[in-house]
Amino acid sequence: MLFPTTLVGSYPQPDWLIDRERLAKHVPPRVRASELWRIPEPYLAQAQDDATLLAIRAQEQAGLDIVTDGETRRESYSNRFATALEGIDLDNRASPSRVRESASRFRASSAR
């Protein structure tokens, strides 16, 4: 196989899984954004599994050599990474004024 084919980027999440209208208002979410999912929490993992299988099957039907999970569990391209880090406040979105205040406090404390 000279040039194996694969998917680059994320496979579109099904409309039954994610609320695109809400997603457009929170681009990109930097904290957990559970309100974006259309499926209630007790069923969400199974629904994400189902969407992943659909993405894999579509790639197989298209004849791709290397298939991916399609990143169906992510809320945004950066959120999956950011929410895996320690020290990130996942419950409170930062506003520019909060960031400036935090930076000022940090500079003041490190200058001592």
Rosetta blueprint (number, residue, H / E / L):
1 M L
2 L L
3 F L
4 P L
5 T L
6 T E
7 L L
8 V L
9 G L
10 S L
11 Y L
12 P L
13 Q L
14 P L
15 D L
16 W L
17 L L
18 I E
19 D L
20 R H
21 E H
22 R H
23 L H
24 A H
25 K H
26 H L
27 V L
28 P L
29 P L
30 R L
31 V L
32 R L
33 A L
34 S H
35 E H
36 L H
37 W E
38 R L
39 I L
40 P L
41 E H
42 P H
43 Y H
44 L H
45 A H
46 Q H
47 A H
48 Q H
49 D H
50 D H
51 A H
52 T H
53 L H
54 L H
55 A H
56 I H
57 R H
58 A H
59 Q H
60 E H
61 Q H
62 A L
63 G L
64 L L
65 D L
66 I E
67 V L
68 T L
69 D L
70 G L
71 E L
72 T L
73 R L
74 R L
75 E L
76 S L
77 Y L
78 S L
79 N H
80 R H
81 F H
82 A H
83 T L
84 A L
85 L L
86 E L
87 G L
88 I L
89 D L
90 L L
91 D L
92 N L
93 R L
94 A L
95 S L
96 P H
97 S H
98 R H
99 V H
100 R H
101 E H
102 S H
103 A H
104 S H
105 R H
106 F H
107 R H
108 A H
109 S H
110 S H
111 A L
112 R L
